[in-house]
Amino acid sequence: MENTERLQNVSVLGAAGKMGSGILLLTALELADLSLKPENKDKTFILNAIDVSDAGLSGLMKYLQGQFIKAAEKKTVQLRGMYENRDELIENYDIINQYVFDVMNIIRPTTKMEVAYNSTLVFEAIIENPDVKVKLLSQIDQNNHHKPWYFTNTSSIPITQLDSAANLGGRILGVHFYNPPAVQKLVEVIKGKETREDLNEFALGLIKSMRKKAVPSNDFAGFIGNGHFMRDALHGINEAKKLAKESSWVEGVYTINKVTQDYLVRPMGIFQLIDYVGVEVCSYIMSVMNPHVKDEDLHSDVLDQLIVQGVLGGQYSSGAQKDGILKYEKGRPVAVWDLDRKDYIYFTDFQDACDAKLGKMPSTFMPWKAVNFNRSKAAILETYFNDLNGMNSLGANIAKTYNSRSNEIGKKLVADSVAHSEADVNTVMLTGFFHAYGPINEYLK
């Protein structure tokens, strides 16, 4: 089957979700551009948007229409070439409206799983639960005579496990888009033991066409991104627990969150990142990974306690941050959840004392946003970390320990053959997590 034929009937499972909607958006744009090529004028392209919620699908279609308008406005010149034989399309708005119509016409929103029985390619972006994934993939495969190829957006479940349990015969590949897919450039690509090479090559070509960056990961639970993040998060939690013995839990959380954001020049502190992903989600990913590791325990009693107390984090459908370990006002953390009092304690009650203990930061410090998009980023980081390295303050020492552990995690991913190279580890954290520098570095000693 040719690649274009493979893309003529595609289904996205979980299409109304945050990940599914982004994947659907990217796929719809790809199919629309294919449909407008002269050689494909007699071919029909169908994209099934499958979800359990009619309301969710309704919201999805409104979201997609707005995104397609923006996409068309950015490539009006290109679209003029695509529609050069359409004399009635004169003004830019004529072309934009026609393109939006053509893209929307490809999409078929439905709550009926059965439509996937005719698909030749299936994107799966449902709940991160192996049993649910296997059940749906098996159902489709048993009723689909096309022997479709499957892309699973799992961020932690081994592909070989899904392949074997669903009896897919190597027709499945891990294609882990990062959140949100429409914006994030990174896609981790994970082959199972039996994954077909032509499927892998097809995926790499499609990812490149979508203008994303593919990084290969070996088929080990958590892969590169969560393999690093989950261990990094556990280290942060344990460091906060150590500090709590001398002060309090809220002060420990504040301190580690500040060090990981400011001292280590990251886009957000580790506790804010846990909230962003979701406390329950992080705990679940660790539980998926834990049976597959032999020399460490990927589990946090703190996350267990938070979940019991109803502190879950995550995001609203708008993308706004929900309260979690930290409380947020106008998108900024302002308080920490106290595990004993079961209430938030505002920074204003303890922030000055914590900052005094941390000590002054180097005068060369610049926040992540000012560093990450600066053409002189490498020189700025080199100067700043040299200065920090020469300091013996509490903040500097915590940063050195944290960076050392992050470095250790990254190198172990390579040693354990999860990542192919140190460069791949750094690329995932730079591209997928927006770090200003890779975890495997020589900055702090």
N, C-alpha and C positions, 0 to 999 in steps of 0.2 A: 504493500500500500504506500503510495507517495505521500510526502509530508502534507501537501495541500489537501489531499483527500482525507487524511487523518484529521484535519482541522475543520472539515465540513459539518461535523456534528459533534459538538463538545458539550459536556455537562459540568456544572460547578455545584458540588454539594455543600450546603451551608452558605449559600450565596448572599443571604441577608446579614451575615455576621461581619464583624470588623475585618477579618482576614479574607473571608469569602468575597465580600463586596469589592475589595481592592483587587483581588485576583480576577474577578469577573470584569471589572473595569479595564484592566490591562489586556485581557483576552479579547474583549469586545472590540477594542481599538485595533488590535492585531487582525482580527477577522474582517473588520470593516475595510481596512487597507488592502487586504488580500482580495476581497470581493470587488474592489474598484480597479484591479489590474485587468487590462484588456483580455489577457489569456484566460481569465476566470469569469468572464461576463455571463457565461451560460451555467455557472455553478451556483448552488444555493448553500449558504453558510448559516448554521443554526447554533445558537448558544443557549442552552437550557439553564436557567437560574432556579435552582431547586432549594427550597427551604421549607421548614415546617410551619412558618407563620405567614399568613396572608398579609397581615399588617406590616410585617417586616419586609415583605416583597414590595408592597406599595411604597414604603419609605425608600427602599432600594432604588426603584425606578425614578423617583424624584431626584435622588442623589446622583444617579448616573446621568440624567439629562443635563444637570448643571455642570458635571464634570466634562461631558462631551462638548458642551458649548465652549468651555475654557480650552479644551484640547484643539477644537477647530479654529478658534481665534489665534492660537499660537502657530498654526501651520496653514494659514490661508493661501500663501503662495504655492505651497506644495499641493494643496487641494485644487487650485486652479488648473494645475497640470493633470490631475486625476479626472477632473470634470471638463477637459478641454473640448469634448465633443457635445457638451450640453450647452447649446447656444442660448437657451433661455435663462441660464444662470449668469447674470451680468454683474450685479453688485456683490460685495463681500458677504453681506448678510444673506443673500440668496444661496451662496455656496455654503455658508455656515449652517443655515437651516436645513439644506439638503443633506449635508454630511450627518448632522445630528439625527435626522429622520432615518438615514440609511443604517446608522449604527444601532439605533433603538429598534429598528425593524428586524435585526438579527436576533435579539434577545427574546426568549420565551420564559417569562416568570411562571412558576408552578409549584404546587405543594405535592405533586405526584412523582414519586420516585421512579415510576415505570418509564418515564420519558428517557431515562438514562439507558434503558435497554437497547436503544438504537444508536447510542453514541460510540464513537471510535476512540475518544479521549475523555477521561474523567478526572477533573480536579476534585480532590477531597479536602475540605477545609472545615470539618466539623469538630465537635468536642474532642479534647485530647484524652481519649479513653480507648485503649486498644480493643476492648470487647465490642464497643459500639462501632468502631471503624471496621473491624473484621466482619461484623454482622451485615453492615450495609454494602461493603465491597463484595462480599460473598453473594449477597442477594442479586446485585447487579450482574456479576460475572456468570452466575448460573442461568440468567435469563437473557443474556446478550450474546448472540451468535457471532458478533464481529470480533470477539476476543479483544476487547479494548485495552488500551494502555492506561495506567493509573498514575497520577501525580498526587502524592500525599503531602500535605503541608505540616506534618507532625514536626514538633521541635524537640522531641525527646524519645519517641518510641522506635526501637530498631526496625529497619525496613524488612530485614529477613524474617523477623517475627511476624509481621503483618502478611508478608508474602506467603509464608508457610501456612499460617492459620487460615487464610482466606483461599488458599490453593490457587494462586494466580500465576504460577509457573514463570516467575521472573518478569511479569509484565507490570511491575510497580517500581517507582523511583521516588525517593524523598526529594521533594522540591520545596524547601523551607524558605518562603518569603518572610521578610522581616516586617514588623508592624510600624507604620501602615504601608502596605505593599505599593500603593500608588506613589509614595514618596521615597521610601527606602530603596537604596540601590542594591543591597546585598541579597543574594539567594544562595543558601547552602544546598548543595546537590549531593545526595547520599545514595550510593548504589548498595543494594543488598547482595548477598552471595550469588544469587541466581539472576539478578537484574540483567536484562538484555542490553548489549552494547549499542544496538541501533536505537533503543529507547533513550539511552543516556545521551547519545549524539543528537537526537532529535530535540531533547530538552535543552541542551546547551545552545543549540541554534535558535530555539524559540526565546530563551532567556536573553540572548544577545540581541535579538530583534526587538525585544521589549526594552532594550537599553538598560539592562540590569547587569550586575557583576556576579558571576557564578564562582563560588569557591567550593571545591570538593571536600567532603568529610567522609571518613570511613564510618562504617555502620556500627557505631557504639553509642549506646543510649545517652541522649543529651547532645551528641555531636560536638562541634567546636563551641558554638555560641553559648548554649546552656551548660556545656561542660565547664566552661570558665566561669560564667555568671553565677551558677548555683554554688560553686565552691567559694567564689569571691564573697557572695552574700553570707555564707556560713561563717567565713572568717570575720566579716564585719559584725555579725551578731555575737560571736564569741568574744571579740575585742570589747564590745559594749558591755557584755556580762562581766568581764574583768574589771573594767572601770567602775561598774556599778557596785562592786564590793567596797570601794573606797569612797563612793559618793552616793549616786542613785541611778536607777535604770534610765530615767528620762535624761539625766546628764550624760550618761554613757552613750545613749542613742544620738543625742545632739552633737556630742564631740566627734564620734566616728562619722556621722553624716557630714559634718563640716570639713573634717580632714579629707574624706574621700572626694568631696566636691572641690573645695578650695585648694588645699595643700597639694592634692594630686591632679588638679586641673582637669576635672571631669565635668560633663554637662549637668550631672545631678549627683547627689550623695547616694550611697549604697542603700540607705533605708527609703529614700524617695524612689529609687529605681525598683525596689521590692514592691512598694505601693503601686507604682505605675503598671507593673506586670500583674500585680494582684497577690496578696498574701496566700490565699488558698491555691492559686495557680502555681506559685513557687513551691509550696509544700507538696503539691501533687506531682510536679515535675521531678522533685527530689525522690518521691516514692517510686516513680517509674524508673529512675536511674539506679536507685540503691541496690536492687537485686543483681545488677550487672557489674558492680564494683566489688573488689575483694579486699582491698587494703585501706578502706575508709568507710565511715558511716555518714551518708548524706541524709541527715535528718536533723531537724531543729525542734526542740521542745518549746522554744519560744514561739515559733510559728504555730505549733499546736495550741498553745495557750491563747494566742491572739484569735485564732479561728473560733475557739470555744467562746470567747468573749465577744464574738461578732465583729471583730476588727479585720476587715477584708481588703480594703483598698480597691484597686481597679479603676476603671474609667466609666464615665457616663457615655451615652451614645453620641453626645456632642464632642467627646474627646476630653472633656474637663476631668480633672483628677478628683476621685472620691477620697474622703478621709480614710486613712489607714493607720499605720504606725505613727504617721505624722498627720496633723490636721492642716488643711489648706485654706487660705483666704486669698482670692484673686490669683490663684495658681501658685502661691508661695507658701512654703511650710511655716507655720506659726506656733505649733505646739506638738508635744509628744504624748502618746498614750501611756499612762501609768498602769502597769500590769496589776499592781496591788490596789490602787484606788479606783481602778476601772473608770478612769476619766482622763481628759486631756489636761496637761499642765503646760501653760503658755511659756514660750521662750523668755518672755520678759521677767519671769520669776527666777531664772537661773543663768541666763545667757551671759551676762557680764562676768560672773564668777568663772564660768567654763572658759570663756575667751581669755581671761587673765591666766588661768592655768596652762592653756595651750601656748601662750607666749606670742610675741610679735612675729608676723610673717616677714619674709625677705622683702626689701623695698622694691625688688624686681618682679614681685607677684603681679600677674594680670589674670583676670577671670577667663574661664574657658572660652567664652564667645569671642573675646578680644584676641585670644591666642589661635584658636582653631581655624579661623578664616583669614589669618594674617599670612602674607607671603613670606614673612621672616619667621614663621612658626618654629622651625628647627633651632634657629639661633636664640630665639626667646626662651624656649624650653631649656636649652643647654645652659644659658646664663642663670635662669631661675633655679634649676635643680642643683647647679654648682653651689649657689648661695645657700640653698636649703640644706645641702649635704654638709655644709660647714657649721651648722647650728646644732645645739644640744638641748633645745627646748622640748617640752612634752609633745607639742604638735609635730615638730620635725621628726622626732623619734617614732611616733605612731605612723607617720607617713612612710618612713623608711621601712618599718616592719611590714606595713600593708603592701607597699610596692614589691618588697621581696617575696611575699607570699603570692602576689599576683603573677610575678615572674615565674615562680616555682610551678604554679598551676599551669601556665602556658607551656612551659617546657615539658611538663609531665604529659600533656595532651599529645605532644609529638612523640615522647618516649613510649607511650602506650598505644601508638599508631592510630590515634583518633584523628589527628591532623597529619597531613603529608609533610608539612614543614613549619618552621617557626614563622615564616612569612605569611602562611595561611592563617595562623592563629592571630597574628597582628592585624591582618586585613579584615578578619571577621569583627574584631573589636573596634577597629578604626571605622569601618563602613557600617556595620550593623548596630553598634552601640554608640557611635559618634565620639569615641575617645580621641583625644588630641594626639595620642601616641600609643604604640602597641604595648601590651603587658610585658613582652619580652624585650627588655631594654637594659641599658647600663647607667641609668640616671642616678639612682640612689643606692648607696652602699653603707 
